[in-house]
Amino acid sequence: MASPALPYPASPPLPPLVLRSRHPSHPAAVTDAELDRVWSTLCDDGLAPVVFHDGGVQSAADLRGLLAPQRAWCYLVQAAETPLALCWLDGFTGRAARIHFCVLRAGLPRAAEIGRMVVRFLLTAPAAPASGHLPPYLLDTLVGLTPAPYRHALDFVARLGFRRAAVIPGGAVLARPAGRRVCDAVLTLCTRPDLPDLPDLPDIPDLH
């Protein structure tokens, strides 16, 4: 008689994802030293020139300046204190903002999980309540602007719920050692109803 097959041992559970902010009001704000380490990781992973494709960020000091609390909303995704992804918002207008997102190589096995968590958090975070009104969301729309050659990034954000809105001719710059070149950029948008795992939510009245 054949012996019963032994079950494979269960995989240990993955450490939970933690989302931390750089804003000083955060109970454990992301520090300059942590951002410096993220910059080193971006360089070691070969991702710095990909993420900062226009050549505008060349050092840890540049990164700290770009993500200063008065300029951007910055978030660091970690698991067991290991940085996995960096996200920031700028270009605010009304309740819309431009999103920038980078998954570090350590986070690639969990990229979809990280992306869904960040996008869902940003689009469902409530604003402070106001008298006589339901509290509106902080943001209604996330705006992406991606170089058209970055097909892997466009495929990734599409899986998170971003929809292509337009192609902007000559809308991006790629700075490479061989020189700078201009390419098209793809404008993508994501709103709460676009989230694949979130039901439609009622409209929140504007505050007056």
Accessible surface in RSA format (square Angstrom, percent):
REM  Atomic radii and reference values for relative SASA: ProtOr
REM  Chains: A
REM  Algorithm: Lee & Richards
REM  Probe-radius: 1.40
REM  Slices: 20
REM RES _ NUM      All-atoms   Total-Side   Main-Chain    Non-polar    All polar
REM                ABS   REL    ABS   REL    ABS   REL    ABS   REL    ABS   REL
RES MET A   1   238.58 123.6 150.34  99.5  88.24 210.1 124.99 106.3 113.59 150.5
RES ALA A   2    94.87  87.2  64.68  99.8  30.19  68.7  75.23 105.9  19.64  52.0
RES SER A   3    98.98  83.6  72.64  96.9  26.35  60.7  37.59  80.0  61.39  86.0
RES PRO A   4   118.67  86.5 100.47  91.6  18.20  66.1 112.31  92.7   6.36  39.5
RES ALA A   5    99.05  91.1  65.81 101.6  33.24  75.6  75.20 105.9  23.85  63.2
RES LEU A   6   159.22  88.7 138.31  98.9  20.91  52.6 138.35  97.2  20.87  56.1
RES PRO A   7   117.79  85.8  94.45  86.1  23.33  84.8 105.38  87.0  12.40  77.1
RES TYR A   8   208.79  97.5 188.88 107.5  19.91  51.8 141.70 106.5  67.09  82.7
RES PRO A   9   121.88  88.8  97.86  89.2  24.02  87.3 109.15  90.1  12.73  79.1
RES ALA A  10    99.41  91.4  64.75  99.9  34.66  78.8  74.54 105.0  24.87  65.9
RES SER A  11    99.11  83.7  74.08  98.9  25.02  57.6  38.12  81.2  60.99  85.4
RES PRO A  12   111.69  81.4  98.29  89.6  13.40  48.7 104.48  86.3   7.22  44.8
RES PRO A  13   128.81  93.9 102.81  93.7  25.99  94.5 113.96  94.1  14.85  92.3
RES LEU A  14   117.45  65.4  96.77  69.2  20.68  52.0  96.95  68.1  20.50  55.2
RES PRO A  15    53.80  39.2  47.16  43.0   6.64  24.1  53.80  44.4   0.00   0.0
RES PRO A  16   103.58  75.5  94.63  86.3   8.94  32.5 103.06  85.1   0.52   3.2
RES LEU A  17    28.75  16.0   5.67   4.1  23.08  58.0   5.67   4.0  23.08  62.1
RES VAL A  18    70.12  46.1  67.06  60.7   3.06   7.4  70.12  60.9   0.00   0.0
RES LEU A  19    38.42  21.4  16.96  12.1  21.46  53.9  16.96  11.9  21.46  57.7
RES ARG A  20    36.18  15.2  35.86  18.3   0.31   0.7  17.80  24.3  18.38  11.1
RES SER A  21    14.18  12.0  13.97  18.6   0.21   0.5   8.07  17.2   6.12   8.6
RES ARG A  22    25.53  10.7  21.18  10.8   4.35  10.3   2.83   3.9  22.69  13.8
RES HIS A  23    84.33  46.1  82.96  57.7   1.37   3.5  54.51  56.2  29.82  34.7
RES PRO A  24    96.95  70.7  69.55  63.4  27.40  99.6  74.71  61.7  22.24 138.2
RES SER A  25    93.45  79.0  57.91  77.3  35.54  81.9  49.33 105.0  44.12  61.8
RES HIS A  26    49.56  27.1  38.53  26.8  11.04  28.2  30.72  31.7  18.84  21.9
RES PRO A  27   134.67  98.1  90.41  82.4  44.26 160.9 102.63  84.7  32.03 199.1
RES ALA A  28    55.23  50.8  46.85  72.3   8.38  19.1  55.23  77.8   0.00   0.0
RES ALA A  29    30.21  27.8  20.39  31.5   9.82  22.3  20.39  28.7   9.82  26.0
RES VAL A  30     4.13   2.7   0.00   0.0   4.13  10.0   0.00   0.0   4.13  11.2
RES THR A  31    69.96  49.8  63.93  64.8   6.04  14.4  66.60  89.5   3.36   5.1
RES ASP A  32    72.45  50.8  68.09  67.8   4.36  10.3  21.93  51.6  50.52  50.4
RES ALA A  33    54.48  50.1  47.71  73.6   6.77  15.4  51.38  72.4   3.09   8.2
RES GLU A  34    25.55  14.7  24.55  18.6   1.00   2.4   9.58  18.5  15.97  13.0
RES LEU A  35     0.27   0.2   0.09   0.1   0.18   0.4   0.23   0.2   0.04   0.1
RES ASP A  36    47.27  33.1  45.58  45.4   1.69   4.0  18.99  44.7  28.28  28.2
RES ARG A  37   141.52  59.4 138.04  70.4   3.48   8.3  69.73  95.3  71.79  43.5
RES VAL A  38     0.58   0.4   0.43   0.4   0.14   0.3   0.57   0.5   0.01   0.0
RES TRP A  39    29.57  11.9  29.57  14.3   0.00   0.0  16.98   9.1  12.60  20.4
RES SER A  40    58.29  49.3  54.86  73.2   3.43   7.9  28.17  60.0  30.12  42.2
RES THR A  41    43.76  31.1  42.24  42.8   1.52   3.6  21.58  29.0  22.18  33.5
RES LEU A  42     0.30   0.2   0.30   0.2   0.00   0.0   0.30   0.2   0.00   0.0
RES CYS A  43    60.12  45.5  40.60  45.3  19.52  45.9  25.92  65.7  34.20  36.9
RES ASP A  44   124.62  87.3  87.16  86.8  37.45  88.6  29.82  70.2  94.80  94.5
RES ASP A  45    27.71  19.4  20.41  20.3   7.30  17.3   3.70   8.7  24.01  23.9
RES GLY A  46    41.08  50.7   0.00   N/A  41.08  50.7  30.05  82.5  11.03  24.7
RES LEU A  47    25.47  14.2  25.47  18.2   0.00   0.0  25.47  17.9   0.00   0.0
RES ALA A  48     9.13   8.4   8.14  12.6   0.99   2.2   8.47  11.9   0.66   1.7
RES PRO A  49    74.66  54.4  66.52  60.6   8.14  29.6  74.26  61.3   0.40   2.5
RES VAL A  50    49.94  32.9  49.65  44.9   0.29   0.7  49.65  43.1   0.29   0.8
RES VAL A  51    34.77  22.9  14.83  13.4  19.95  48.1  21.22  18.4  13.55  36.7
RES PHE A  52    14.31   7.2   8.11   5.0   6.20  16.1  11.19   6.8   3.12   8.9
RES HIS A  53    31.74  17.3  30.94  21.5   0.80   2.1  19.39  20.0  12.35  14.4
RES ASP A  54    70.95  49.7  66.09  65.8   4.86  11.5  15.01  35.3  55.94  55.8
RES GLY A  55    22.14  27.3   0.00   N/A  22.14  27.3   9.69  26.6  12.45  27.9
RES GLY A  56    54.35  67.0   0.00   N/A  54.35  67.0  31.66  86.9  22.69  50.8
RES VAL A  57    16.81  11.1  10.21   9.2   6.60  15.9  10.21   8.9   6.60  17.9
RES GLN A  58   127.63  71.4 105.21  76.9  22.43  53.4  43.13  91.8  84.51  64.1
RES SER A  59    43.04  36.4  41.35  55.2   1.69   3.9  37.05  78.9   5.99   8.4
RES ALA A  60    22.88  21.0  20.02  30.9   2.86   6.5  20.13  28.3   2.75   7.3
RES ALA A  61    57.57  52.9  46.82  72.3  10.75  24.5  47.44  66.8  10.13  26.8
RES ASP A  62    57.14  40.0  47.05  46.8  10.09  23.9  11.05  26.0  46.09  46.0
RES LEU A  63     0.19   0.1   0.19   0.1   0.00   0.0   0.19   0.1   0.00   0.0
RES ARG A  64    69.45  29.2  67.79  34.6   1.65   3.9  10.90  14.9  58.55  35.5
RES GLY A  65    33.51  41.3   0.00   N/A  33.51  41.3  32.35  88.8   1.17   2.6
RES LEU A  66    38.94  21.7  35.58  25.5   3.36   8.4  36.19  25.4   2.74   7.4
RES LEU A  67     0.12   0.1   0.00   0.0   0.12   0.3   0.00   0.0   0.12   0.3
RES ALA A  68    13.82  12.7  13.82  21.3   0.00   0.0  13.82  19.5   0.00   0.0
RES PRO A  69    43.25  31.5  30.40  27.7  12.84  46.7  32.43  26.8  10.82  67.2
RES GLN A  70   155.33  86.9 112.40  82.1  42.92 102.2  65.54 139.5  89.79  68.1
RES ARG A  71   142.49  59.8 121.67  62.0  20.82  49.6  41.77  57.1 100.73  61.0
RES ALA A  72     6.41   5.9   1.29   2.0   5.12  11.7   1.78   2.5   4.63  12.3
RES TRP A  73    77.06  30.9  72.71  35.2   4.35  10.2  53.46  28.5  23.60  38.3
RES CYS A  74     1.74   1.3   0.12   0.1   1.62   3.8   0.12   0.3   1.62   1.7
RES TYR A  75    26.15  12.2  26.15  14.9   0.00   0.0   7.24   5.4  18.91  23.3
RES LEU A  76     0.80   0.4   0.80   0.6   0.00   0.0   0.80   0.6   0.00   0.0
RES VAL A  77     0.00   0.0   0.00   0.0   0.00   0.0   0.00   0.0   0.00   0.0
RES GLN A  78    15.62   8.7  15.62  11.4   0.00   0.0   1.82   3.9  13.80  10.5
RES ALA A  79     6.50   6.0   4.21   6.5   2.29   5.2   4.30   6.1   2.20   5.8
RES ALA A  80    76.08  69.9  40.46  62.4  35.62  81.0  56.79  80.0  19.28  51.1
RES GLU A  81   157.01  90.1 135.81 102.7  21.20  50.5  51.32  99.3 105.69  86.3
RES THR A  82    62.80  44.7  60.75  61.6   2.06   4.9  34.09  45.8  28.72  43.4
RES PRO A  83    39.24  28.6  36.73  33.5   2.51   9.1  36.73  30.3   2.51  15.6
RES LEU A  84     9.41   5.2   9.41   6.7   0.00   0.0   9.41   6.6   0.00   0.0
RES ALA A  85     0.00   0.0   0.00   0.0   0.00   0.0   0.00   0.0   0.00   0.0
RES LEU A  86     1.06   0.6   1.06   0.8   0.00   0.0   1.06   0.7   0.00   0.0
RES CYS A  87     0.01   0.0   0.01   0.0   0.00   0.0   0.01   0.0   0.00   0.0
RES TRP A  88     8.20   3.3   8.20   4.0   0.00   0.0   7.07   3.8   1.13   1.8
RES LEU A  89     0.00   0.0   0.00   0.0   0.00   0.0   0.00   0.0   0.00   0.0
RES ASP A  90    33.60  23.5  33.50  33.3   0.10   0.2  12.93  30.4  20.67  20.6
RES GLY A  91    56.93  70.2   0.00   N/A  56.93  70.2  37.37 102.5  19.56  43.8
RES PHE A  92    82.52  41.3  52.04  32.2  30.48  79.3  52.04  31.6  30.48  87.2
RES THR A  93    98.65  70.2  87.55  88.8  11.10  26.5  59.84  80.4  38.82  58.7
RES GLY A  94    79.87  98.5   0.00   N/A  79.87  98.5  44.46 122.0  35.41  79.3
RES ARG A  95    68.70  28.8  58.67  29.9  10.03  23.9  29.06  39.7  39.63  24.0
RES ALA A  96    20.98  19.3  20.87  32.2   0.11   0.3  20.87  29.4   0.11   0.3
RES ALA A  97     0.92   0.8   0.00   0.0   0.92   2.1   0.92   1.3   0.00   0.0
RES ARG A  98    76.21  32.0  75.47  38.5   0.74   1.8  20.03  27.4  56.18  34.0
RES ILE A  99    18.77  10.7   9.98   7.4   8.79  21.2   9.98   7.2   8.79  23.9
RES HIS A 100    37.30  20.4  31.85  22.1   5.45  13.9  21.96  22.6  15.35  17.9
RES PHE A 101    50.23  25.1  19.58  12.1  30.65  79.8  19.58  11.9  30.65  87.7
RES CYS A 102     8.53   6.5   3.30   3.7   5.23  12.3   5.66  14.3   2.87   3.1
RES VAL A 103    18.90  12.4   7.97   7.2  10.93  26.3   7.97   6.9  10.93  29.6
RES LEU A 104     0.35   0.2   0.35   0.3   0.00   0.0   0.35   0.2   0.00   0.0
RES ARG A 105   122.24  51.3 112.79  57.5   9.44  22.5  44.48  60.8  77.76  47.1
RES ALA A 106    61.40  56.5  31.03  47.9  30.37  69.1  43.61  61.4  17.79  47.1
RES GLY A 107     0.04   0.0   0.00   N/A   0.04   0.0   0.04   0.1   0.00   0.0
RES LEU A 108    92.60  51.6  79.09  56.6  13.51  34.0  79.33  55.7  13.27  35.7
RES PRO A 109   120.59  87.9  76.20  69.5  44.39 161.4  89.56  73.9  31.03 192.9
RES ARG A 110    29.31  12.3  24.92  12.7   4.39  10.5  22.00  30.1   7.32   4.4
RES ALA A 111    18.35  16.9  17.12  26.4   1.24   2.8  17.12  24.1   1.24   3.3
RES ALA A 112    40.55  37.3  37.15  57.3   3.41   7.7  37.15  52.3   3.41   9.0
RES GLU A 113    66.93  38.4  63.61  48.1   3.32   7.9  30.05  58.1  36.88  30.1
RES ILE A 114     0.00   0.0   0.00   0.0   0.00   0.0   0.00   0.0   0.00   0.0
RES GLY A 115     0.03   0.0   0.00   N/A   0.03   0.0   0.03   0.1   0.00   0.0
RES ARG A 116   104.98  44.1 100.04  51.0   4.94  11.8  25.76  35.2  79.21  48.0
RES MET A 117    54.50  28.2  45.31  30.0   9.19  21.9  37.42  31.8  17.08  22.6
RES VAL A 118     0.50   0.3   0.50   0.5   0.00   0.0   0.50   0.4   0.00   0.0
RES VAL A 119     2.50   1.6   2.50   2.3   0.00   0.0   2.50   2.2   0.00   0.0
RES ARG A 120    94.48  39.7  94.47  48.2   0.01   0.0  30.67  41.9  63.82  38.7
RES PHE A 121    84.12  42.1  77.64  48.1   6.48  16.9  83.40  50.6   0.72   2.1
RES LEU A 122     3.84   2.1   2.38   1.7   1.47   3.7   3.03   2.1   0.82   2.2
RES LEU A 123     0.01   0.0   0.00   0.0   0.01   0.0   0.01   0.0   0.00   0.0
RES THR A 124    40.00  28.5  29.52  29.9  10.48  25.0  16.21  21.8  23.80  36.0
RES ALA A 125    16.27  15.0  11.67  18.0   4.59  10.4  16.27  22.9   0.00   0.0
RES PRO A 126    89.23  65.0  76.17  69.4  13.06  47.5  76.18  62.9  13.05  81.1
RES ALA A 127    21.31  19.6  16.31  25.2   5.00  11.4  17.55  24.7   3.76  10.0
RES ALA A 128    82.76  76.1  61.95  95.6  20.81  47.3  68.03  95.8  14.73  39.0
RES PRO A 129   106.46  77.6  85.04  77.5  21.42  77.8  85.27  70.4  21.18 131.7
RES ALA A 130    36.34  33.4  25.09  38.7  11.26  25.6  32.26  45.4   4.08  10.8
RES SER A 131   115.54  97.6  82.03 109.5  33.51  77.2  56.46 120.2  59.08  82.8
RES GLY A 132    81.49 100.5   0.00   N/A  81.49 100.5  43.33 118.9  38.16  85.5
RES HIS A 133    69.73  38.1  51.60  35.9  18.13  46.4  36.11  37.2  33.62  39.1
RES LEU A 134   117.70  65.6 113.77  81.4   3.93   9.9 114.28  80.3   3.42   9.2
RES PRO A 135    48.91  35.6  42.48  38.7   6.44  23.4  42.48  35.1   6.44  40.0
RES PRO A 136     5.83   4.2   5.81   5.3   0.01   0.1   5.83   4.8   0.00   0.0
RES TYR A 137    34.21  16.0  33.71  19.2   0.50   1.3  13.47  10.1  20.74  25.6
RES LEU A 138    75.06  41.8  65.60  46.9   9.45  23.8  67.14  47.2   7.91  21.3
RES LEU A 139     3.23   1.8   3.21   2.3   0.01   0.0   3.21   2.3   0.01   0.0
RES ASP A 140    40.78  28.6  39.56  39.4   1.22   2.9  19.82  46.6  20.96  20.9
RES THR A 141    27.50  19.6  27.50  27.9   0.00   0.0   9.66  13.0  17.84  27.0
RES LEU A 142     0.00   0.0   0.00   0.0   0.00   0.0   0.00   0.0   0.00   0.0
RES VAL A 143    33.60  22.1  33.60  30.4   0.00   0.0  33.60  29.2   0.00   0.0
RES GLY A 144     6.88   8.5   0.00   N/A   6.88   8.5   6.88  18.9   0.00   0.0
RES LEU A 145    48.28  26.9  35.85  25.6  12.43  31.2  35.85  25.2  12.43  33.4
RES THR A 146    18.64  13.3  17.50  17.7   1.13   2.7   5.60   7.5  13.04  19.7
RES PRO A 147     4.09   3.0   4.07   3.7   0.02   0.1   4.07   3.4   0.02   0.1
RES ALA A 148    30.97  28.5  24.78  38.2   6.20  14.1  25.40  35.8   5.58  14.8
RES PRO A 149    50.65  36.9  33.56  30.6  17.09  62.1  35.86  29.6  14.79  91.9
RES TYR A 150    24.29  11.3  24.15  13.7   0.14   0.4  24.29  18.3   0.00   0.0
RES ARG A 151   174.22  73.1 172.90  88.1   1.32   3.1  61.42  83.9 112.80  68.4
RES HIS A 152   122.93  67.2 109.80  76.3  13.13  33.6  89.80  92.5  33.13  38.6
RES ALA A 153    27.33  25.1  23.85  36.8   3.48   7.9  27.32  38.5   0.01   0.0
RES LEU A 154    14.66   8.2  10.61   7.6   4.05  10.2  10.84   7.6   3.82  10.3
RES ASP A 155    84.12  58.9  80.89  80.5   3.23   7.6  16.86  39.7  67.25  67.1
RES PHE A 156    28.52  14.3  28.52  17.7   0.00   0.0  28.52  17.3   0.00   0.0
RES VAL A 157    28.36  18.7  28.36  25.7   0.00   0.0  28.36  24.6   0.00   0.0
RES ALA A 158    60.05  55.2  43.40  67.0  16.66  37.9  43.78  61.7  16.27  43.1
RES ARG A 159   153.94  64.6 131.24  66.9  22.70  54.1  75.53 103.2  78.41  47.5
RES LEU A 160     7.43   4.1   5.59   4.0   1.84   4.6   5.59   3.9   1.84   4.9
RES GLY A 161    14.05  17.3   0.00   N/A  14.05  17.3   9.81  26.9   4.25   9.5
RES PHE A 162    14.18   7.1   4.37   2.7   9.81  25.5   4.37   2.6   9.81  28.1
RES ARG A 163   111.69  46.9 106.60  54.3   5.09  12.1  56.58  77.3  55.11  33.4
RES ARG A 164   150.51  63.2 117.78  60.0  32.73  77.9  46.23  63.2 104.28  63.2
RES ALA A 165    50.09  46.1  12.25  18.9  37.83  86.1  20.39  28.7  29.70  78.7
RES ALA A 166    43.73  40.2  32.94  50.8  10.79  24.5  43.64  61.5   0.08   0.2
RES VAL A 167    72.02  47.4  51.30  46.4  20.72  49.9  51.30  44.6  20.72  56.2
RES ILE A 168    65.41  37.2  64.57  48.1   0.84   2.0  65.41  47.1   0.00   0.0
RES PRO A 169   111.43  81.2  93.26  85.0  18.17  66.0  93.65  77.3  17.78 110.5
RES GLY A 170    43.10  53.2   0.00   N/A  43.10  53.2  17.00  46.7  26.09  58.4
RES GLY A 171    29.51  36.4   0.00   N/A  29.51  36.4  12.28  33.7  17.23  38.6
RES ALA A 172     9.41   8.7   2.67   4.1   6.74  15.3   8.98  12.6   0.43   1.1
RES VAL A 173    39.10  25.7  36.76  33.3   2.34   5.6  36.76  31.9   2.34   6.4
RES LEU A 174     6.18   3.4   6.16   4.4   0.02   0.0   6.16   4.3   0.02   0.0
RES ALA A 175    24.03  22.1  14.83  22.9   9.20  20.9  15.30  21.5   8.73  23.1
RES ARG A 176    83.49  35.1  70.35  35.9  13.13  31.3  44.72  61.1  38.76  23.5
RES PRO A 177   148.32 108.1 103.43  94.3  44.89 163.2 117.80  97.3  30.52 189.7
RES ALA A 178   110.05 101.2  63.67  98.3  46.38 105.5  76.33 107.5  33.72  89.3
RES GLY A 179    38.62  47.6   0.00   N/A  38.62  47.6  32.99  90.5   5.63  12.6
RES ARG A 180   160.92  67.6 126.84  64.7  34.09  81.2  58.50  79.9 102.43  62.1
RES ARG A 181   130.92  55.0 124.71  63.6   6.21  14.8  62.41  85.3  68.51  41.5
RES VAL A 182    98.62  64.9  73.03  66.1  25.58  61.6  73.03  63.5  25.58  69.4
RES CYS A 183    14.08  10.7   6.53   7.3   7.55  17.8  14.08  35.7   0.00   0.0
RES ASP A 184    59.85  41.9  55.90  55.6   3.95   9.3   4.86  11.4  54.99  54.8
RES ALA A 185     0.63   0.6   0.63   1.0   0.00   0.0   0.63   0.9   0.00   0.0
RES VAL A 186     2.10   1.4   2.10   1.9   0.00   0.0   2.10   1.8   0.00   0.0
RES LEU A 187    44.99  25.1  44.99  32.2   0.00   0.0  44.99  31.6   0.00   0.0
RES THR A 188     6.63   4.7   6.63   6.7   0.00   0.0   5.40   7.3   1.23   1.9
RES LEU A 189    41.73  23.2  41.73  29.9   0.00   0.0  41.73  29.3   0.00   0.0
RES CYS A 190     0.00   0.0   0.00   0.0   0.00   0.0   0.00   0.0   0.00   0.0
RES THR A 191    27.39  19.5  27.39  27.8   0.00   0.0  22.15  29.8   5.23   7.9
RES ARG A 192    25.19  10.6  24.52  12.5   0.67   1.6   0.97   1.3  24.22  14.7
RES PRO A 193    80.51  58.7  59.33  54.1  21.18  77.0  59.48  49.1  21.03 130.7
RES ASP A 194    35.48  24.9  20.66  20.6  14.82  35.0   6.87  16.2  28.61  28.5
RES LEU A 195     9.24   5.1   4.27   3.1   4.98  12.5   4.27   3.0   4.98  13.4
RES PRO A 196    89.72  65.4  44.88  40.9  44.84 163.0  56.92  47.0  32.80 203.9
RES ASP A 197    82.51  57.8  55.49  55.2  27.01  63.9  43.21 101.7  39.30  39.2
RES LEU A 198    19.93  11.1  10.32   7.4   9.61  24.2  11.23   7.9   8.70  23.4
RES PRO A 199    98.34  71.7  85.55  78.0  12.79  46.5  97.34  80.4   1.01   6.2
RES ASP A 200   113.51  79.5  89.55  89.1  23.96  56.7  31.58  74.3  81.93  81.7
RES LEU A 201    54.34  30.3  37.66  26.9  16.68  41.9  38.81  27.3  15.53  41.8
RES PRO A 202   104.15  75.9  89.47  81.6  14.68  53.4 101.54  83.8   2.60  16.2
RES ASP A 203   139.80  97.9 116.45 115.9  23.35  55.2  37.50  88.3 102.29 102.0
RES ILE A 204    29.29  16.7  16.37  12.2  12.92  31.1  16.37  11.8  12.92  35.1
RES PRO A 205    65.07  47.4  53.27  48.6  11.80  42.9  64.75  53.5   0.32   2.0
RES ASP A 206    86.56  60.6  79.69  79.3   6.86  16.2  18.31  43.1  68.24  68.1
RES LEU A 207    75.29  41.9  51.46  36.8  23.83  59.9  51.59  36.2  23.70  63.8
RES HIS A 208   199.48 109.0 126.27  87.8  73.22 187.3 122.14 125.9  77.34  90.0
END  Absolute sums over single chains surface
CHAIN  1 A    11770.6       9120.6       2650.0       7368.8       4401.8
END  Absolute sums over all chains
TOTAL         11770.6       9120.6       2650.0       7368.8       4401.8
